[in-house]
Structures are given as structure tokens and as C-alpha cells.
Amino acid sequence: MPSVGIGSLLLIVFVALLIFGPKKLPELGKAAGNTLREFKNATKGLADDDDDQEAKKKETREEVK
């Protein structure tokens, strides 16, 4: 899989600037950041829930023994 270099990143930013304009681009960046933050928090919450369920199962097994 090819890696993204500095030249590619500059080209992507330039094309995005041409398409969306300098006024709309910061708003899009902020929206993308908020979306990524929500996704990260949701996946962290799912992982925490899985850990809690495993701990409860372990406690139940120990009580049965």
C-alpha cells in the first residue's frame, strides 16, 4: 500500500481549498475533528463495556466454585 508523502498532502489540501474555498474549509475541518472525537469516545465506551462484562463473568465463575 503506497504511503502518503508531503507532496500528496499538499496536493490534497490545495484541491480541497479550490473546491470548498478558504471560508468553508475551517468549518469542515472542525466538523471532521468533532466526528472523529465522537467516534473515538464511542469505541472507547464499547471497549470499557466489554471489559466490565468480562470482569462480571469472572466474578460469577469464582462465586460458583
PQR file with spaces between the fields and no chain letter, atoms N, CA, C, O and H, PARSE charges and radii, in Angstrom:
ATOM       1  N    MET     1       0.853   -1.171    0.000 -0.4000 1.5000
ATOM       2  CA   MET     1       0.000    0.000    0.000 -0.0000 2.0000
ATOM       3  C    MET     1       0.899    1.233    0.000  0.5500 1.7000
ATOM       4  O    MET     1       1.784    1.349    0.848 -0.5500 1.4000
ATOM       5  N    PRO     2       0.687    2.140   -0.925 -0.5600 1.5000
ATOM       6  CA   PRO     2       1.571    3.306   -1.013  0.2800 2.0000
ATOM       7  C    PRO     2       1.348    4.262    0.158  0.5500 1.7000
ATOM       8  O    PRO     2       0.237    4.426    0.662 -0.5500 1.4000
ATOM       9  N    SER     3       2.440    4.876    0.563 -0.4000 1.5000
ATOM      10  CA   SER     3       2.347    5.837    1.657 -0.0000 2.0000
ATOM      11  C    SER     3       2.041    7.227    1.099  0.5500 1.7000
ATOM      12  O    SER     3       2.312    7.515   -0.067 -0.5500 1.4000
ATOM      13  H    SER     3       3.342    4.743    0.153  0.4000 1.0000
ATOM      14  N    VAL     4       1.478    8.075    1.943 -0.4000 1.5000
ATOM      15  CA   VAL     4       1.136    9.436    1.546 -0.0000 2.0000
ATOM      16  C    VAL     4       2.295   10.342    1.964  0.5500 1.7000
ATOM      17  O    VAL     4       2.603   10.459    3.150 -0.5500 1.4000
ATOM      18  H    VAL     4       1.259    7.842    2.891  0.4000 1.0000
ATOM      19  N    GLY     5       2.921   10.969    0.997 -0.4000 1.5000
ATOM      20  CA   GLY     5       4.054   11.842    1.274 -0.0000 2.0000
ATOM      21  C    GLY     5       3.620   13.294    1.407  0.5500 1.7000
ATOM      22  O    GLY     5       2.435   13.617    1.335 -0.5500 1.4000
ATOM      23  H    GLY     5       2.670   10.873    0.034  0.4000 1.0000
ATOM      24  N    ILE     6       4.610   14.163    1.604 -0.4000 1.5000
ATOM      25  CA   ILE     6       4.351   15.591    1.769 -0.0000 2.0000
ATOM      26  C    ILE     6       3.719   16.177    0.502  0.5500 1.7000
ATOM      27  O    ILE     6       2.787   16.977    0.586 -0.5500 1.4000
ATOM      28  H    ILE     6       5.574   13.901    1.663  0.4000 1.0000
ATOM      29  N    GLY     7       4.214   15.788   -0.641 -0.4000 1.5000
ATOM      30  CA   GLY     7       3.670   16.298   -1.899 -0.0000 2.0000
ATOM      31  C    GLY     7       2.208   15.933   -2.085  0.5500 1.7000
ATOM      32  O    GLY     7       1.404   16.746   -2.543 -0.5500 1.4000
ATOM      33  H    GLY     7       4.971   15.138   -0.709  0.4000 1.0000
ATOM      34  N    SER     8       1.873   14.707   -1.726 -0.4000 1.5000
ATOM      35  CA   SER     8       0.481   14.271   -1.841 -0.0000 2.0000
ATOM      36  C    SER     8      -0.422   15.042   -0.893  0.5500 1.7000
ATOM      37  O    SER     8      -1.531   15.429   -1.263 -0.5500 1.4000
ATOM      38  H    SER     8       2.526   14.047   -1.354  0.4000 1.0000
ATOM      39  N    LEU     9       0.045   15.263    0.321 -0.4000 1.5000
ATOM      40  CA   LEU     9      -0.746   16.024    1.287 -0.0000 2.0000
ATOM      41  C    LEU     9      -0.969   17.459    0.818  0.5500 1.7000
ATOM      42  O    LEU     9      -2.068   17.996    0.953 -0.5500 1.4000
ATOM      43  H    LEU     9       0.945   14.948    0.622  0.4000 1.0000
ATOM      44  N    LEU    10       0.068   18.074    0.270 -0.4000 1.5000
ATOM      45  CA   LEU    10      -0.072   19.436   -0.242 -0.0000 2.0000
ATOM      46  C    LEU    10      -1.063   19.488   -1.402  0.5500 1.7000
ATOM      47  O    LEU    10      -1.848   20.430   -1.503 -0.5500 1.4000
ATOM      48  H    LEU    10       0.961   17.637    0.160  0.4000 1.0000
ATOM      49  N    LEU    11      -1.034   18.501   -2.264 -0.4000 1.5000
ATOM      50  CA   LEU    11      -1.971   18.440   -3.379 -0.0000 2.0000
ATOM      51  C    LEU    11      -3.407   18.287   -2.878  0.5500 1.7000
ATOM      52  O    LEU    11      -4.317   18.936   -3.395 -0.5500 1.4000
ATOM      53  H    LEU    11      -0.396   17.735   -2.182  0.4000 1.0000
ATOM      54  N    ILE    12      -3.611   17.441   -1.886 -0.4000 1.5000
ATOM      55  CA   ILE    12      -4.949   17.245   -1.314 -0.0000 2.0000
ATOM      56  C    ILE    12      -5.464   18.533   -0.691  0.5500 1.7000
ATOM      57  O    ILE    12      -6.625   18.894   -0.883 -0.5500 1.4000
ATOM      58  H    ILE    12      -2.872   16.914   -1.466  0.4000 1.0000
ATOM      59  N    VAL    13      -4.611   19.227    0.053 -0.4000 1.5000
ATOM      60  CA   VAL    13      -5.010   20.491    0.684 -0.0000 2.0000
ATOM      61  C    VAL    13      -5.328   21.536   -0.388  0.5500 1.7000
ATOM      62  O    VAL    13      -6.308   22.271   -0.266 -0.5500 1.4000
ATOM      63  H    VAL    13      -3.668   18.934    0.209  0.4000 1.0000
ATOM      64  N    PHE    14      -4.519   21.603   -1.419 -0.4000 1.5000
ATOM      65  CA   PHE    14      -4.749   22.570   -2.499 -0.0000 2.0000
ATOM      66  C    PHE    14      -6.078   22.311   -3.205  0.5500 1.7000
ATOM      67  O    PHE    14      -6.838   23.246   -3.456 -0.5500 1.4000
ATOM      68  H    PHE    14      -3.723   21.006   -1.518  0.4000 1.0000
ATOM      69  N    VAL    15      -6.360   21.061   -3.523 -0.4000 1.5000
ATOM      70  CA   VAL    15      -7.615   20.717   -4.192 -0.0000 2.0000
ATOM      71  C    VAL    15      -8.804   21.013   -3.276  0.5500 1.7000
ATOM      72  O    VAL    15      -9.818   21.539   -3.734 -0.5500 1.4000
ATOM      73  H    VAL    15      -5.743   20.301   -3.318  0.4000 1.0000
ATOM      74  N    ALA    16      -8.688   20.681   -1.989 -0.4000 1.5000
ATOM      75  CA   ALA    16      -9.767   20.980   -1.041 -0.0000 2.0000
ATOM      76  C    ALA    16      -9.994   22.484   -0.948  0.5500 1.7000
ATOM      77  O    ALA    16     -11.138   22.930   -0.861 -0.5500 1.4000
ATOM      78  H    ALA    16      -7.864   20.254   -1.617  0.4000 1.0000
ATOM      79  N    LEU    17      -8.931   23.261   -0.964 -0.4000 1.5000
ATOM      80  CA   LEU    17      -9.050   24.716   -0.916 -0.0000 2.0000
ATOM      81  C    LEU    17      -9.753   25.240   -2.166  0.5500 1.7000
ATOM      82  O    LEU    17     -10.574   26.153   -2.079 -0.5500 1.4000
ATOM      83  H    LEU    17      -8.002   22.898   -1.035  0.4000 1.0000
ATOM      84  N    LEU    18      -9.439   24.672   -3.314 -0.4000 1.5000
ATOM      85  CA   LEU    18     -10.104   25.084   -4.550 -0.0000 2.0000
ATOM      86  C    LEU    18     -11.587   24.714   -4.550  0.5500 1.7000
ATOM      87  O    LEU    18     -12.423   25.492   -5.008 -0.5500 1.4000
ATOM      88  H    LEU    18      -8.773   23.930   -3.385  0.4000 1.0000
ATOM      89  N    ILE    19     -11.908   23.545   -4.043 -0.4000 1.5000
ATOM      90  CA   ILE    19     -13.293   23.073   -4.079 -0.0000 2.0000
ATOM      91  C    ILE    19     -14.163   23.806   -3.058  0.5500 1.7000
ATOM      92  O    ILE    19     -15.248   24.275   -3.400 -0.5500 1.4000
ATOM      93  H    ILE    19     -11.229   22.913   -3.671  0.4000 1.0000
ATOM      94  N    PHE    20     -13.703   23.911   -1.813 -0.4000 1.5000
ATOM      95  CA   PHE    20     -14.535   24.440   -0.743 -0.0000 2.0000
ATOM      96  C    PHE    20     -14.311   25.913   -0.448  0.5500 1.7000
ATOM      97  O    PHE    20     -15.192   26.569    0.109 -0.5500 1.4000
ATOM      98  H    PHE    20     -12.822   23.530   -1.535  0.4000 1.0000
ATOM      99  N    GLY    21     -13.166   26.438   -0.805 -0.4000 1.5000
ATOM     100  CA   GLY    21     -12.874   27.845   -0.549 -0.0000 2.0000
ATOM     101  C    GLY    21     -12.289   28.065    0.839  0.5500 1.7000
ATOM     102  O    GLY    21     -12.438   27.221    1.723 -0.5500 1.4000
ATOM     103  H    GLY    21     -12.451   25.905   -1.258  0.4000 1.0000
ATOM     104  N    PRO    22     -11.626   29.198    1.026 -0.5600 1.5000
ATOM     105  CA   PRO    22     -10.936   29.451    2.300  0.2800 2.0000
ATOM     106  C    PRO    22     -11.884   29.694    3.478  0.5500 1.7000
ATOM     107  O    PRO    22     -11.482   29.514    4.627 -0.5500 1.4000
ATOM     108  N    LYS    23     -13.115   30.092    3.223 -0.4000 1.5000
ATOM     109  CA   LYS    23     -14.040   30.354    4.329 -0.0000 2.0000
ATOM     110  C    LYS    23     -14.697   29.083    4.840  0.5500 1.7000
ATOM     111  O    LYS    23     -14.968   28.967    6.035 -0.5500 1.4000
ATOM     112  H    LYS    23     -13.441   30.238    2.290  0.4000 1.0000
ATOM     113  N    LYS    24     -14.954   28.143    3.968 -0.4000 1.5000
ATOM     114  CA   LYS    24     -15.662   26.917    4.344 -0.0000 2.0000
ATOM     115  C    LYS    24     -14.727   25.838    4.879  0.5500 1.7000
ATOM     116  O    LYS    24     -15.159   24.977    5.646 -0.5500 1.4000
ATOM     117  H    LYS    24     -14.734   28.238    2.997  0.4000 1.0000
ATOM     118  N    LEU    25     -13.460   25.867    4.490 -0.4000 1.5000
ATOM     119  CA   LEU    25     -12.517   24.814    4.855 -0.0000 2.0000
ATOM     120  C    LEU    25     -12.318   24.675    6.365  0.5500 1.7000
ATOM     121  O    LEU    25     -12.320   23.545    6.852 -0.5500 1.4000
ATOM     122  H    LEU    25     -13.109   26.567    3.867  0.4000 1.0000
ATOM     123  N    PRO    26     -12.145   25.764    7.145 -0.5600 1.5000
ATOM     124  CA   PRO    26     -12.008   25.590    8.604  0.2800 2.0000
ATOM     125  C    PRO    26     -13.245   24.962    9.252  0.5500 1.7000
ATOM     126  O    PRO    26     -13.124   24.189   10.202 -0.5500 1.4000
ATOM     127  N    GLU    27     -14.423   25.289    8.742 -0.4000 1.5000
ATOM     128  CA   GLU    27     -15.650   24.694    9.281 -0.0000 2.0000
ATOM     129  C    GLU    27     -15.677   23.191    9.019  0.5500 1.7000
ATOM     130  O    GLU    27     -16.088   22.413    9.880 -0.5500 1.4000
ATOM     131  H    GLU    27     -14.521   25.917    7.969  0.4000 1.0000
ATOM     132  N    LEU    28     -15.245   22.790    7.841 -0.4000 1.5000
ATOM     133  CA   LEU    28     -15.206   21.370    7.510 -0.0000 2.0000
ATOM     134  C    LEU    28     -14.189   20.632    8.374  0.5500 1.7000
ATOM     135  O    LEU    28     -14.439   19.510    8.815 -0.5500 1.4000
ATOM     136  H    LEU    28     -14.911   23.422    7.142  0.4000 1.0000
ATOM     137  N    GLY    29     -13.053   21.259    8.612 -0.4000 1.5000
ATOM     138  CA   GLY    29     -12.036   20.657    9.480 -0.0000 2.0000
ATOM     139  C    GLY    29     -12.533   20.478   10.900  0.5500 1.7000
ATOM     140  O    GLY    29     -12.287   19.449   11.528 -0.5500 1.4000
ATOM     141  H    GLY    29     -12.850   22.170    8.254  0.4000 1.0000
ATOM     142  N    LYS    30     -13.231   21.484   11.404 -0.4000 1.5000
ATOM     143  CA   LYS    30     -13.779   21.405   12.760 -0.0000 2.0000
ATOM     144  C    LYS    30     -14.825   20.297   12.842  0.5500 1.7000
ATOM     145  O    LYS    30     -14.846   19.535   13.808 -0.5500 1.4000
ATOM     146  H    LYS    30     -13.430   22.320   10.893  0.4000 1.0000
ATOM     147  N    ALA    31     -15.683   20.204   11.843 -0.4000 1.5000
ATOM     148  CA   ALA    31     -16.709   19.153   11.827 -0.0000 2.0000
ATOM     149  C    ALA    31     -16.068   17.766   11.769  0.5500 1.7000
ATOM     150  O    ALA    31     -16.519   16.842   12.446 -0.5500 1.4000
ATOM     151  H    ALA    31     -15.665   20.824   11.058  0.4000 1.0000
ATOM     152  N    ALA    32     -15.025   17.624   10.966 -0.4000 1.5000
ATOM     153  CA   ALA    32     -14.335   16.337   10.869 -0.0000 2.0000
ATOM     154  C    ALA    32     -13.679   15.977   12.198  0.5500 1.7000
ATOM     155  O    ALA    32     -13.718   14.818   12.613 -0.5500 1.4000
ATOM     156  H    ALA    32     -14.659   18.375   10.416  0.4000 1.0000
ATOM     157  N    GLY    33     -13.081   16.955   12.866 -0.4000 1.5000
ATOM     158  CA   GLY    33     -12.472   16.712   14.170 -0.0000 2.0000
ATOM     159  C    GLY    33     -13.489   16.289   15.216  0.5500 1.7000
ATOM     160  O    GLY    33     -13.234   15.375   16.000 -0.5500 1.4000
ATOM     161  H    GLY    33     -13.049   17.896   12.529  0.4000 1.0000
ATOM     162  N    ASN    34     -14.642   16.950   15.231 -0.4000 1.5000
ATOM     163  CA   ASN    34     -15.694   16.583   16.178 -0.0000 2.0000
ATOM     164  C    ASN    34     -16.204   15.176   15.912  0.5500 1.7000
ATOM     165  O    ASN    34     -16.467   14.416   16.845 -0.5500 1.4000
ATOM     166  H    ASN    34     -14.849   17.693   14.593  0.4000 1.0000
ATOM     167  N    THR    35     -16.343   14.832   14.644 -0.4000 1.5000
ATOM     168  CA   THR    35     -16.816   13.496   14.279 -0.0000 2.0000
ATOM     169  C    THR    35     -15.817   12.436   14.729  0.5500 1.7000
ATOM     170  O    THR    35     -16.209   11.408   15.283 -0.5500 1.4000
ATOM     171  H    THR    35     -16.130   15.449   13.886  0.4000 1.0000
ATOM     172  N    LEU    36     -14.538   12.678   14.496 -0.4000 1.5000
ATOM     173  CA   LEU    36     -13.516   11.719   14.926 -0.0000 2.0000
ATOM     174  C    LEU    36     -13.484   11.587   16.447  0.5500 1.7000
ATOM     175  O    LEU    36     -13.302   10.485   16.964 -0.5500 1.4000
ATOM     176  H    LEU    36     -14.220   13.513   14.046  0.4000 1.0000
ATOM     177  N    ARG    37     -13.659   12.691   17.167 -0.4000 1.5000
ATOM     178  CA   ARG    37     -13.669   12.656   18.629 -0.0000 2.0000
ATOM     179  C    ARG    37     -14.846   11.828   19.151  0.5500 1.7000
ATOM     180  O    ARG    37     -14.687   11.032   20.077 -0.5500 1.4000
ATOM     181  H    ARG    37     -13.807   13.586   16.747  0.4000 1.0000
ATOM     182  N    GLU    38     -16.026   12.018   18.555 -0.4000 1.5000
ATOM     183  CA   GLU    38     -17.201   11.240   18.958 -0.0000 2.0000
ATOM     184  C    GLU    38     -17.002    9.752   18.672  0.5500 1.7000
ATOM     185  O    GLU    38     -17.370    8.904   19.484 -0.5500 1.4000
ATOM     186  H    GLU    38     -16.155   12.665   17.803  0.4000 1.0000
ATOM     187  N    PHE    39     -16.422    9.442   17.522 -0.4000 1.5000
ATOM     188  CA   PHE    39     -16.168    8.052   17.166 -0.0000 2.0000
ATOM     189  C    PHE    39     -15.185    7.419   18.148  0.5500 1.7000
ATOM     190  O    PHE    39     -15.378    6.282   18.580 -0.5500 1.4000
ATOM     191  H    PHE    39     -16.123   10.131   16.862  0.4000 1.0000
ATOM     192  N    LYS    40     -14.140    8.149   18.495 -0.4000 1.5000
ATOM     193  CA   LYS    40     -13.145    7.644   19.438 -0.0000 2.0000
ATOM     194  C    LYS    40     -13.780    7.378   20.798  0.5500 1.7000
ATOM     195  O    LYS    40     -13.531    6.340   21.412 -0.5500 1.4000
ATOM     196  H    LYS    40     -13.983    9.072   18.144  0.4000 1.0000
ATOM     197  N    ASN    41     -14.601    8.315   21.268 -0.4000 1.5000
ATOM     198  CA   ASN    41     -15.262    8.128   22.565 -0.0000 2.0000
ATOM     199  C    ASN    41     -16.227    6.949   22.537  0.5500 1.7000
ATOM     200  O    ASN    41     -16.329    6.208   23.515 -0.5500 1.4000
ATOM     201  H    ASN    41     -14.804    9.158   20.770  0.4000 1.0000
ATOM     202  N    ALA    42     -16.931    6.769   21.429 -0.4000 1.5000
ATOM     203  CA   ALA    42     -17.874    5.657   21.318 -0.0000 2.0000
ATOM     204  C    ALA    42     -17.144    4.317   21.326  0.5500 1.7000
ATOM     205  O    ALA    42     -17.582    3.378   21.989 -0.5500 1.4000
ATOM     206  H    ALA    42     -16.848    7.371   20.635  0.4000 1.0000
ATOM     207  N    THR    43     -16.039    4.222   20.597 -0.4000 1.5000
ATOM     208  CA   THR    43     -15.303    2.963   20.563 -0.0000 2.0000
ATOM     209  C    THR    43     -14.642    2.690   21.906  0.5500 1.7000
ATOM     210  O    THR    43     -14.525    1.534   22.312 -0.5500 1.4000
ATOM     211  H    THR    43     -15.683    4.986   20.058  0.4000 1.0000
ATOM     212  N    LYS    44     -14.213    3.729   22.594 -0.4000 1.5000
ATOM     213  CA   LYS    44     -13.630    3.546   23.934 -0.0000 2.0000
ATOM     214  C    LYS    44     -14.704    3.050   24.891  0.5500 1.7000
ATOM     215  O    LYS    44     -14.442    2.185   25.727 -0.5500 1.4000
ATOM     216  H    LYS    44     -14.308    4.668   22.264  0.4000 1.0000
ATOM     217  N    GLY    45     -15.904    3.591   24.773 -0.4000 1.5000
ATOM     218  CA   GLY    45     -17.004    3.153   25.621 -0.0000 2.0000
ATOM     219  C    GLY    45     -17.354    1.703   25.387  0.5500 1.7000
ATOM     220  O    GLY    45     -17.654    0.980   26.337 -0.5500 1.4000
ATOM     221  H    GLY    45     -16.116    4.294   24.093  0.4000 1.0000
ATOM     222  N    LEU    46     -17.322    1.258   24.135 -0.4000 1.5000
ATOM     223  CA   LEU    46     -17.594   -0.143   23.828 -0.0000 2.0000
ATOM     224  C    LEU    46     -16.529   -1.048   24.422  0.5500 1.7000
ATOM     225  O    LEU    46     -16.847   -2.114   24.951 -0.5500 1.4000
ATOM     226  H    LEU    46     -17.077    1.846   23.363  0.4000 1.0000
ATOM     227  N    ALA    47     -15.283   -0.644   24.344 -0.4000 1.5000
ATOM     228  CA   ALA    47     -14.197   -1.444   24.903 -0.0000 2.0000
ATOM     229  C    ALA    47     -14.326   -1.521   26.425  0.5500 1.7000
ATOM     230  O    ALA    47     -14.089   -2.577   27.013 -0.5500 1.4000
ATOM     231  H    ALA    47     -15.025    0.222   23.914  0.4000 1.0000
ATOM     232  N    ASP    48     -14.697   -0.419   27.062 -0.4000 1.5000
ATOM     233  CA   ASP    48     -14.883   -0.418   28.510 -0.0000 2.0000
ATOM     234  C    ASP    48     -16.032   -1.326   28.914  0.5500 1.7000
ATOM     235  O    ASP    48     -15.943   -2.030   29.920 -0.5500 1.4000
ATOM     236  H    ASP    48     -14.889    0.438   26.584  0.4000 1.0000
ATOM     237  N    ASP    49     -17.117   -1.317   28.132 -0.4000 1.5000
ATOM     238  CA   ASP    49     -18.256   -2.185   28.414 -0.0000 2.0000
ATOM     239  C    ASP    49     -17.862   -3.652   28.319  0.5500 1.7000
ATOM     240  O    ASP    49     -18.284   -4.465   29.140 -0.5500 1.4000
ATOM     241  H    ASP    49     -17.189   -0.746   27.315  0.4000 1.0000
ATOM     242  N    ASP    50     -17.052   -3.994   27.317 -0.4000 1.5000
ATOM     243  CA   ASP    50     -16.592   -5.370   27.158 -0.0000 2.0000
ATOM     244  C    ASP    50     -15.744   -5.794   28.350  0.5500 1.7000
ATOM     245  O    ASP    50     -15.871   -6.922   28.827 -0.5500 1.4000
ATOM     246  H    ASP    50     -16.708   -3.334   26.650  0.4000 1.0000
ATOM     247  N    ASP    51     -14.883   -4.907   28.837 -0.4000 1.5000
ATOM     248  CA   ASP    51     -14.047   -5.207   29.994 -0.0000 2.0000
ATOM     249  C    ASP    51     -14.902   -5.427   31.233  0.5500 1.7000
ATOM     250  O    ASP    51     -14.623   -6.327   32.025 -0.5500 1.4000
ATOM     251  H    ASP    51     -14.780   -3.991   28.450  0.4000 1.0000
ATOM     252  N    ASP    52     -15.932   -4.621   31.406 -0.4000 1.5000
ATOM     253  CA   ASP    52     -16.826   -4.760   32.552 -0.0000 2.0000
ATOM     254  C    ASP    52     -17.567   -6.100   32.507  0.5500 1.7000
ATOM     255  O    ASP    52     -17.715   -6.764   33.533 -0.5500 1.4000
ATOM     256  H    ASP    52     -16.159   -3.890   30.763  0.4000 1.0000
ATOM     257  N    GLN    53     -18.026   -6.491   31.331 -0.4000 1.5000
ATOM     258  CA   GLN    53     -18.742   -7.754   31.195 -0.0000 2.0000
ATOM     259  C    GLN    53     -17.829   -8.933   31.496  0.5500 1.7000
ATOM     260  O    GLN    53     -18.253   -9.891   32.143 -0.5500 1.4000
ATOM     261  H    GLN    53     -17.906   -5.952   30.498  0.4000 1.0000
ATOM     262  N    GLU    54     -16.599   -8.879   31.042 -0.4000 1.5000
ATOM     263  CA   GLU    54     -15.646   -9.952   31.311 -0.0000 2.0000
ATOM     264  C    GLU    54     -15.356  -10.050   32.806  0.5500 1.7000
ATOM     265  O    GLU    54     -15.244  -11.152   33.343 -0.5500 1.4000
ATOM     266  H    GLU    54     -16.255   -8.101   30.517  0.4000 1.0000
ATOM     267  N    ALA    55     -15.234   -8.913   33.480 -0.4000 1.5000
ATOM     268  CA   ALA    55     -14.978   -8.921   34.920 -0.0000 2.0000
ATOM     269  C    ALA    55     -16.160   -9.530   35.669  0.5500 1.7000
ATOM     270  O    ALA    55     -15.961  -10.288   36.618 -0.5500 1.4000
ATOM     271  H    ALA    55     -15.326   -8.017   33.044  0.4000 1.0000
ATOM     272  N    LYS    56     -17.381   -9.212   35.260 -0.4000 1.5000
ATOM     273  CA   LYS    56     -18.565   -9.776   35.911 -0.0000 2.0000
ATOM     274  C    LYS    56     -18.640  -11.284   35.696  0.5500 1.7000
ATOM     275  O    LYS    56     -18.995  -12.026   36.612 -0.5500 1.4000
ATOM     276  H    LYS    56     -17.543   -8.596   34.489  0.4000 1.0000
ATOM     277  N    LYS    57     -18.307  -11.735   34.498 -0.4000 1.5000
ATOM     278  CA   LYS    57     -18.311  -13.173   34.227 -0.0000 2.0000
ATOM     279  C    LYS    57     -17.286  -13.892   35.098  0.5500 1.7000
ATOM     280  O    LYS    57     -17.547  -14.975   35.622 -0.5500 1.4000
ATOM     281  H    LYS    57     -18.018  -11.133   33.754  0.4000 1.0000
ATOM     282  N    LYS    58     -16.134  -13.280   35.240 -0.4000 1.5000
ATOM     283  CA   LYS    58     -15.073  -13.881   36.049 -0.0000 2.0000
ATOM     284  C    LYS    58     -15.501  -13.976   37.514  0.5500 1.7000
ATOM     285  O    LYS    58     -15.268  -14.990   38.171 -0.5500 1.4000
ATOM     286  H    LYS    58     -15.922  -12.400   34.814  0.4000 1.0000
ATOM     287  N    GLU    59     -16.129  -12.911   38.019 -0.4000 1.5000
ATOM     288  CA   GLU    59     -16.599  -12.913   39.407 -0.0000 2.0000
ATOM     289  C    GLU    59     -17.662  -13.989   39.603  0.5500 1.7000
ATOM     290  O    GLU    59     -17.678  -14.667   40.630 -0.5500 1.4000
ATOM     291  H    GLU    59     -16.318  -12.087   37.485  0.4000 1.0000
ATOM     292  N    THR    60     -18.540  -14.146   38.633 -0.4000 1.5000
ATOM     293  CA   THR    60     -19.603  -15.154   38.730 -0.0000 2.0000
ATOM     294  C    THR    60     -19.008  -16.547   38.753  0.5500 1.7000
ATOM     295  O    THR    60     -19.445  -17.401   39.526 -0.5500 1.4000
ATOM     296  H    THR    60     -18.527  -13.594   37.799  0.4000 1.0000
ATOM     297  N    ARG    61     -18.018  -16.781   37.917 -0.4000 1.5000
ATOM     298  CA   ARG    61     -17.350  -18.106   37.888 -0.0000 2.0000
ATOM     299  C    ARG    61     -16.676  -18.407   39.213  0.5500 1.7000
ATOM     300  O    ARG    61     -16.713  -19.542   39.687 -0.5500 1.4000
ATOM     301  H    ARG    61     -17.663  -16.088   37.290  0.4000 1.0000
ATOM     302  N    GLU    62     -16.055  -17.392   39.817 -0.4000 1.5000
ATOM     303  CA   GLU    62     -15.364  -17.598   41.091 -0.0000 2.0000
ATOM     304  C    GLU    62     -16.364  -17.866   42.207  0.5500 1.7000
ATOM     305  O    GLU    62     -16.071  -18.644   43.114 -0.5500 1.4000
ATOM     306  H    GLU    62     -16.025  -16.470   39.431  0.4000 1.0000
ATOM     307  N    GLU    63     -17.518  -17.251   42.163 -0.4000 1.5000
ATOM     308  CA   GLU    63     -18.540  -17.471   43.189 -0.0000 2.0000
ATOM     309  C    GLU    63     -19.117  -18.872   43.082  0.5500 1.7000
ATOM     310  O    GLU    63     -19.447  -19.486   44.096 -0.5500 1.4000
ATOM     311  H    GLU    63     -17.756  -16.619   41.425  0.4000 1.0000
ATOM     312  N    VAL    64     -19.242  -19.387   41.856 -0.4000 1.5000
ATOM     313  CA   VAL    64     -19.816  -20.703   41.654 -0.0000 2.0000
ATOM     314  C    VAL    64     -18.878  -21.772   42.196  0.5500 1.7000
ATOM     315  O    VAL    64     -19.336  -22.787   42.719 -0.5500 1.4000
ATOM     316  H    VAL    64     -18.974  -18.889   41.032  0.4000 1.0000
ATOM     317  N    LYS    65     -17.590  -21.559   42.079 -0.4000 1.5000
ATOM     318  CA   LYS    65     -16.600  -22.552   42.545 -0.0000 2.0000
ATOM     319  C    LYS    65     -16.608  -22.580   44.008  0.5500 1.7000
ATOM     320  O    LYS    65     -15.855  -23.341   44.616 -0.5500 1.4000
ATOM     321  H    LYS    65     -17.218  -20.734   41.654  0.4000 1.0000
